[in-house]
Structure formats: structure tokens, C-alpha cells
Amino acid sequence: MIAGYDKRGPGLYVIDNDGMRVAGNCFSIGSGSPYAFGVLDTEYRWDLTDKEAYELARRAIYHATMRDPYSGGNVSVYHIKETGWVKIETQDVSDLFYKDRGIPVTA
């Protein structure tokens, strides 16, 4: 997946194994992508606020990691802007697991 910003505005592309480039607004790739798409297809909309988009990204990756044995680890959220990228945060998936169940996470 390639994300960036140029004179035409923001761009998001996925490149397959044969080198074919496809432009779009919302992608998920990898073995857990069917689970992530389940969340994205249900909740993605054009008018998401930044905070809503960050939360949607976290939830999509979290659900992929909970259902796919080959996914896991951390969720890193970045925001691509005209001025460059900004790292929003990195969270351990296990913390998201507890948060999803309403269990306090202690450091």
C-alpha cells in the first residue's frame, strides 16, 4: 500500500504481486484483511473526522489480529497530510483487546 499527497491531493494505492497499481479510498492488505474489511465496509464513510478515522483504523486492525493467527503485535496509526506524515500513535494489540472488553489496562 502506498499513501501520499501531491499537487492533485491525497492518494492511496495498492500494488499487487504483478505490479498492477489500483487507486482507491480504503484498502486492507494481508492475511487478516478480510476481517479488517468487515469493519471498514461497515463503518467507513467520507465525512469521518480525524479522530473517528484513527479509531476506525485501530478497530479494523484490532479485529484482523484477533481473528487471524498470522497478524498481531502493534497498531501504528499515521496521518498523511499535505505537509507530510504524522505518527499518531502505536498501541499494543493486547491493550486494545482489554479496552474492547472494558477491562482497565495497567502499565
Solvent accessible surface area in square Angstrom, and as a share of the most:
residue,aa,sasa,rsa
1,M,102,0.46
2,I,94,0.48
3,A,50,0.39
4,G,29,0.28
5,Y,87,0.33
6,D,71,0.37
7,K,201,0.85
8,R,191,0.70
9,G,14,0.13
10,P,104,0.66
11,G,23,0.22
12,L,41,0.20
13,Y,54,0.20
14,V,27,0.16
15,I,78,0.40
16,D,63,0.33
17,N,162,0.83
18,D,134,0.69
19,G,52,0.50
20,M,118,0.53
21,R,161,0.59
22,V,62,0.35
23,A,70,0.54
24,G,29,0.28
25,N,86,0.44
26,C,42,0.25
27,F,42,0.18
28,S,18,0.12
29,I,94,0.48
30,G,55,0.53
31,S,67,0.43
32,G,5,0.05
33,S,18,0.12
34,P,89,0.56
35,Y,94,0.36
36,A,6,0.05
37,F,63,0.26
38,G,44,0.42
39,V,19,0.11
40,L,19,0.10
41,D,112,0.58
42,T,109,0.63
43,E,66,0.30
44,Y,78,0.30
45,R,111,0.40
46,W,197,0.69
47,D,100,0.52
48,L,35,0.18
49,T,79,0.46
50,D,77,0.40
51,K,162,0.69
52,E,67,0.30
53,A,40,0.31
54,Y,34,0.13
55,E,52,0.23
56,L,7,0.04
57,A,35,0.27
58,R,31,0.11
59,R,74,0.27
60,A,3,0.02
61,I,66,0.34
62,Y,8,0.03
63,H,60,0.27
64,A,8,0.07
65,T,20,0.11
66,M,74,0.33
67,R,164,0.60
68,D,11,0.06
69,P,116,0.73
70,Y,186,0.71
71,S,37,0.24
72,G,51,0.49
73,G,47,0.45
74,N,91,0.47
75,V,1,0.01
76,S,51,0.33
77,V,8,0.05
78,Y,105,0.40
79,H,38,0.17
80,I,61,0.31
81,K,83,0.35
82,E,133,0.60
83,T,134,0.78
84,G,35,0.33
85,W,161,0.57
86,V,67,0.38
87,K,101,0.43
88,I,56,0.28
89,E,54,0.24
90,T,60,0.35
91,Q,46,0.20
92,D,63,0.33
93,V,12,0.07
94,S,55,0.35
95,D,50,0.26
96,L,13,0.06
97,F,56,0.23
98,Y,89,0.34
99,K,118,0.50
100,D,83,0.43
101,R,126,0.46
102,G,65,0.63
103,I,81,0.41
104,P,114,0.72
105,V,72,0.42
106,T,121,0.70
107,A,157,1.22
